[in-house]
Amino acid sequence: MTSPTIVLDQLASSADVTPSRLQRLAECWAEVTNAGGAAGFPFPPVELARVRPVLDALVDSLAPATSRLLTASVKGELAGWLNVRRDPFALIAHWGTVHHVQTRTALRGQGVGAALMHEVRRIARDEMGLEQLHLAARGGEGLEDFYGRLGWKEAGRWPGALRLSAGDGRDEILMLLAPL
């Protein structure tokens, strides 16, 4: 099977996000969450009415220096997306954090997530002037293996930090990519 052609697009201001694109981002987020993905909403199912205000706030915070969305499309359809942010506080302004990494369920295993992660590394280094990236991944999903194949290193864990249901106590895995 051949890999699909993945088209990446960067959104650096709320003006870059059309209403139809906003709808597709929200649908993707709900789909990924409801399939058990660790993309920011802990308790599926999640409805669009719950996703939209969170997505609206994220889009409103977009700014070239501090927050960008990166999207991946296959055959003109949204295949996945992520958000990269930096804190403007001088003490930590040299690193950024990757949030909400997600790939549509039907396209998993076809390189969409890897393409997003390679491109966010380039953007962070070449366009945002960052020296390292951080992310937090949900334990028990094999995510540390995915990120590890892309050069990320586990920097630590918060044992039992995430509770997705009664009696659950998954680790939050802290990952680092440095140098970029």
Steps between C-alpha positions, in 0.01 A plus 500: 500500500637843410497783749258783427621843393487714814461876462602707802369848575588741776252738662652788698201727563128465549453665160656186344219280636186507286167386647513178293855428615395565860217250460736235356748554786222457757367187328848349493555578869169340598564195280850442637386548860200271458726231355708511820767743380697702751437838340386716788152386606525229764153352516344384172257531352544867425257699289579786263322738738770424759789510251412826326555745791839344576597508132372857465724610789798321347439666161454841663844460663684435172791738442813447287743537791311299762239258364443325170279222367643249258257298290546199275267422210466195278302529176372840610359373831633581847708203615640635826631802686697628797577822682845633596530774762774693671477699817627857447654509851873555436614223734329229291447672163764275338273194507151418383234243578314282252131445580206301362690279253234303313439301185162396361438139594466374141845638415702371793817317409535683168757759606272793580611531863867464408465766228342740749775436755783547247348826377433639848867440578601703193254781577608518863869518408499702179201731539438536873867490603445232764777275630291214637148363508309336785183296506305293748366164385246271662652178631358165397451597135845423355551868424850509644602242237351711217676815619819308575524389137493869408791593726310602813634387839307431815598770750289373788165371617233608735384160631125458522445863398219430255170350601279414205252297704449385856799293608710608203833660573707536187836666488546829321818461296709811453682502166782723371638567154833683519688627319262580220 
